[in-house]
Amino acid sequence: MNKYEAHIMVVDDDDGIRNLVKKYLNENNFLVTTANNAEDAEEKVKVIKFDLIVLDIMMPGESGLDFISKNKNKFNTPIILLTAKGEASERVEGLEVGADDYLPKPFEPKELTLRIKNILNKTKSKNIKRIIEFDNIKINLNKFIIHKGSKEFKINNTEKIILEKMINSPGETFSRNYIGNLISIDKERSVDVIITRLRKKIELDPKNPKYLQTIRGTGYVLWIE
């Protein structure tokens, strides 16, 4: 199954622009949903959680600015305005109502893609979890410490990188090869040793792990409520 970078909605009444942006973003590993007007977009945001919206201003019916004004407080999705309006006053108006960036037409698809990636990277860095508690365990990645009941364990930077990835992707299985690339280790056996060490710090019974489990033939997963 293909793992996309993010799910983007492109809202524009111009079929050519919608198709161009969708094609280019698909080629850069983004999942894309399109809408040809603000009303169509409103119906889709009710049922789909998008990572970012590319939005035209001038459309038949409700404008892009109206769409932002009505919906921005209902979701916390970044928005890039993609419009023929290039005057400074329109750019300011768009940013004032809640847009995160502004790109006037005509545009280079590559520039739009780079702007999308920059915004998503900033969003991820803001939302990343570094402190988490479950059962009688507290993992504090900021302080490089794991509290398990009355015991305290220090973690090194390698362990921190693995935990940060797993904590922010709960239920996702990571192969030994993926973890090795993440921490710049090319031996799968070394990855197993690090996981075993982490289990001693997290698990009540490291030999029968409840949280940091092995998925046979696939890799490792962190199960936390």
Residue pairs with C-beta under 8 A, 6 or more apart in sequence:
2 29
4 29
4 30
4 31
5 28
5 29
5 30
5 117
5 120
6 30
6 31
6 51
6 52
6 116
6 120
7 30
7 31
7 32
7 33
7 48
7 49
7 50
7 51
8 25
8 30
8 31
8 32
8 33
8 50
8 51
8 52
8 53
8 54
8 116
9 32
9 33
9 34
9 35
9 41
9 44
9 45
9 48
9 50
9 52
9 53
9 54
10 18
10 21
10 22
10 25
10 32
10 33
10 34
10 35
10 53
10 54
11 34
11 35
11 36
11 37
11 38
11 40
11 41
11 53
11 54
11 55
11 56
11 59
11 64
11 67
12 18
12 21
12 34
12 36
12 54
12 55
12 56
12 59
12 82
13 36
13 37
13 56
13 59
13 60
14 56
15 36
17 56
17 82
17 105
18 34
18 36
20 109
21 32
21 54
21 82
21 109
21 112
22 32
22 34
24 109
24 110
24 112
24 113
25 32
25 109
25 113
25 116
26 32
28 113
30 116
33 44
33 48
33 50
35 41
35 44
36 59
37 59
37 60
37 61
37 62
38 59
38 61
38 62
38 63
38 64
38 66
38 67
39 61
39 62
41 53
41 55
41 67
42 67
42 70
42 71
44 50
45 53
45 71
45 74
45 75
45 77
49 75
49 77
50 77
51 77
51 78
51 120
51 123
52 77
52 78
52 79
52 80
52 116
52 119
52 120
53 77
53 78
53 79
53 80
54 79
54 80
54 82
54 112
54 116
55 64
55 67
55 68
55 79
55 80
55 81
55 82
55 99
56 64
56 81
56 82
56 83
57 63
57 64
57 65
57 81
57 83
57 85
57 90
57 94
58 64
58 83
58 84
58 85
62 70
64 81
64 83
64 94
65 93
65 94
65 97
68 79
68 94
68 97
68 98
68 99
69 97
69 98
72 79
72 97
72 98
78 100
78 101
78 119
78 120
78 123
79 98
79 99
79 100
79 101
80 99
80 100
80 101
80 102
80 103
80 112
80 115
80 116
80 119
81 94
81 99
81 101
81 102
81 103
82 103
82 105
82 107
82 112
83 90
83 94
83 102
83 104
83 105
84 104
84 105
85 91
85 104
86 104
86 105
91 102
91 104
94 102
95 102
100 119
101 115
101 119
103 111
103 112
103 115
128 164
128 168
129 167
129 168
130 140
130 141
130 142
130 164
130 167
131 138
131 139
131 140
131 141
131 142
132 138
132 139
132 167
132 224
133 139
134 211
134 224
134 225
135 225
136 148
136 149
137 146
137 147
137 148
137 202
137 211
138 146
138 147
139 146
139 147
139 163
139 167
139 202
140 146
140 147
141 155
141 160
141 163
141 164
141 167
144 154
144 155
144 156
144 157
144 160
145 152
145 153
145 154
145 155
146 152
146 153
146 154
146 155
146 201
146 202
147 153
148 201
148 202
148 204
153 200
153 201
155 163
155 198
155 201
158 183
158 185
158 194
159 194
159 197
159 198
159 201
161 182
161 183
162 179
162 182
162 183
162 194
162 195
162 198
163 198
163 222
165 174
165 182
166 172
166 174
166 212
166 220
166 221
166 222
167 222
167 224
170 222
170 223
170 224
171 221
171 222
171 223
172 221
173 215
173 218
173 219
173 220
173 221
174 182
174 219
174 220
174 221
175 218
175 219
176 188
176 191
176 192
176 219
176 220
177 188
178 219
179 185
179 191
179 194
179 195
179 219
179 220
180 186
180 187
180 188
180 190
180 191
183 191
183 194
185 191
185 194
195 212
195 220
196 206
198 212
199 206
199 209
199 212
200 206
202 211
202 212
203 209
203 210
203 211
203 212
204 210
210 223
211 222
211 223
211 224
212 220
212 221
212 222
212 223
213 220
213 221
213 222
213 223
214 220
215 221
